[in-house]
Amino acid sequence: MDRKKIFLIVQSVLCALIAGLLAAAALRLYFSVPGDPEAGEAFGHLYTREKAGAALLPVLPLLVVSLGMTITGIILGIRDENADRPVRDAGLLRDQGEIRRCAVHQTAARGTLYLRATVLALAVALIILGILNGGLEDVLAKGAAICTECIGLG
């Protein structure tokens, strides 16, 4: 097996593991609510910054490793060579010639890759800044207010 393929498999497994761990942390945080919501107790204490940080702390090393692998893959140009090819299905096979990429297309693809990586890094940085700024609590409070007003929960 090729080193690139092993790298991509490990990166995919890490991504799936992180998604599962984050979902489990969110469920554990949600179901650890003290008090009785039917008695009219507020949900403001549910998602405090400390509880969210404690729930996400076990996942943080995997996130850092995954981010490092993604950056390494971008820098080294590791990607799946078959990602741009259509799936070969016997029922859908058509007589098509292979599309040859010229140097202009390769340069455009590399520029698009760098643009996507920059937008991803910017999005992650802004999400982290929003969480540190206390925006998480504001969004939760507004969402809870909308649900209780429109749907009539609580």
C-alpha positions as CSV (number, residue, x, y, z in Angstrom):
1,M,0.0,0.0,0.0
2,D,1.2,3.5,-0.9
3,R,2.2,6.0,1.9
4,K,-0.2,8.5,0.5
5,K,-3.1,6.1,0.7
6,I,-2.2,5.2,4.3
7,F,-2.0,8.9,5.1
8,L,-5.5,9.5,3.6
9,I,-7.0,6.5,5.4
10,V,-5.6,7.6,8.8
11,Q,-6.9,11.1,8.2
12,S,-10.4,9.8,7.3
13,V,-10.5,7.6,10.4
14,L,-9.4,10.5,12.6
15,C,-12.2,12.6,11.1
16,A,-14.8,10.0,11.7
17,L,-13.5,9.4,15.3
18,I,-13.6,13.1,16.0
19,A,-17.1,13.4,14.8
20,G,-18.2,10.5,16.9
21,L,-16.5,11.8,20.0
22,L,-17.9,15.3,19.5
23,A,-21.4,13.9,19.2
24,A,-20.9,11.8,22.3
25,A,-19.6,14.9,24.2
26,A,-22.6,16.9,23.1
27,L,-25.1,14.2,24.2
28,R,-23.3,13.7,27.5
29,L,-23.4,17.5,28.1
30,Y,-27.1,17.6,27.1
31,F,-28.2,14.7,29.3
32,S,-26.2,15.9,32.3
33,V,-28.7,18.7,33.0
34,P,-29.5,19.0,36.7
35,G,-33.0,20.0,37.7
36,D,-36.4,19.5,36.2
37,P,-37.2,21.3,32.9
38,E,-40.9,20.8,33.3
39,A,-40.8,22.6,36.6
40,G,-39.9,25.8,34.8
41,E,-36.2,25.8,35.6
42,A,-34.2,27.7,33.0
43,F,-31.7,26.1,30.7
44,G,-29.2,28.9,31.0
45,H,-26.9,26.7,33.2
46,L,-26.8,23.9,30.6
47,Y,-24.1,25.2,28.3
48,T,-21.7,27.2,30.4
49,R,-18.2,27.8,29.0
50,E,-16.7,25.7,31.8
51,K,-18.9,22.7,31.0
52,A,-18.4,22.9,27.3
53,G,-14.6,23.2,27.8
54,A,-14.6,20.2,30.1
55,A,-16.6,18.1,27.6
56,L,-14.4,19.1,24.7
57,L,-11.1,18.7,26.5
58,P,-10.7,15.0,25.8
59,V,-11.2,15.6,22.0
60,L,-8.7,18.4,21.8
61,P,-5.6,16.3,21.2
62,L,-7.3,14.5,18.3
63,L,-8.4,17.8,16.9
64,V,-4.8,19.1,17.0
65,V,-3.4,16.0,15.4
66,S,-6.1,16.1,12.7
67,L,-5.5,19.8,11.9
68,G,-1.7,19.0,11.8
69,M,-2.3,16.2,9.3
70,T,-4.6,18.4,7.2
71,I,-2.0,21.1,7.0
72,T,0.8,18.6,6.3
73,G,-1.4,17.0,3.5
74,I,-2.0,20.5,2.0
75,I,1.7,21.4,2.1
76,L,2.9,18.1,0.7
77,G,0.1,17.9,-1.9
78,I,-1.2,14.6,-0.7
79,R,-4.6,13.9,-2.2
80,D,-6.6,11.1,-3.7
81,E,-5.8,10.8,-7.4
82,N,-9.2,9.2,-8.1
83,A,-11.3,11.9,-6.4
84,D,-11.9,13.8,-9.6
85,R,-12.8,10.8,-11.6
86,P,-16.4,9.7,-12.0
87,V,-17.6,6.4,-10.5
88,R,-17.4,3.6,-13.1
89,D,-20.8,1.9,-13.0
90,A,-21.5,-0.7,-15.6
91,G,-25.0,0.7,-16.1
92,L,-23.8,4.2,-16.5
93,L,-20.7,3.6,-18.6
94,R,-20.3,6.0,-21.5
95,D,-17.7,6.2,-24.1
96,Q,-15.8,9.2,-22.8
97,G,-12.2,10.1,-23.5
98,E,-9.9,10.8,-20.6
99,I,-9.6,14.5,-19.8
100,R,-6.1,15.6,-19.8
101,R,-5.2,18.5,-17.5
102,C,-2.9,21.0,-18.9
103,A,-0.6,23.2,-16.8
104,V,-3.2,26.0,-16.7
105,H,-5.7,23.7,-15.1
106,Q,-3.2,22.4,-12.6
107,T,-2.2,25.9,-11.5
108,A,-5.9,26.9,-11.2
109,A,-6.6,23.7,-9.1
110,R,-3.6,24.6,-6.8
111,G,-4.9,28.2,-6.4
112,T,-8.3,26.9,-5.5
113,L,-6.8,24.5,-2.9
114,Y,-4.9,27.3,-1.3
115,L,-8.0,29.5,-1.3
116,R,-10.1,26.7,0.4
117,A,-7.4,26.2,3.0
118,T,-7.3,29.9,3.8
119,V,-11.0,30.1,4.1
120,L,-11.0,27.0,6.4
121,A,-8.3,28.5,8.6
122,L,-10.2,31.8,8.8
123,A,-13.5,30.1,9.7
124,V,-11.9,28.1,12.4
125,A,-10.2,31.2,13.9
126,L,-13.4,33.2,13.8
127,I,-15.4,30.3,15.5
128,I,-12.8,30.1,18.2
129,L,-12.8,33.9,18.7
130,G,-16.6,33.8,18.9
131,I,-16.6,31.1,21.6
132,L,-13.9,32.9,23.6
133,N,-15.9,36.2,23.3
134,G,-19.0,34.6,24.9
135,G,-21.0,34.4,21.7
136,L,-21.9,30.8,22.4
137,E,-24.0,31.8,25.4
138,D,-25.7,34.6,23.4
139,V,-26.7,32.3,20.6
140,L,-28.0,29.6,23.1
141,A,-30.0,32.2,25.0
142,K,-31.5,33.6,21.8
143,G,-32.2,30.1,20.4
144,A,-33.9,29.1,23.7
145,A,-36.0,32.3,23.6
146,I,-37.1,31.7,20.0
147,C,-38.1,28.1,20.8
148,T,-40.1,29.0,23.9
149,E,-41.9,31.9,22.1
150,C,-42.6,30.2,18.8
151,I,-43.1,26.6,19.6
152,G,-44.3,27.0,23.2
153,L,-41.8,24.7,24.9
154,G,-41.3,25.1,28.6
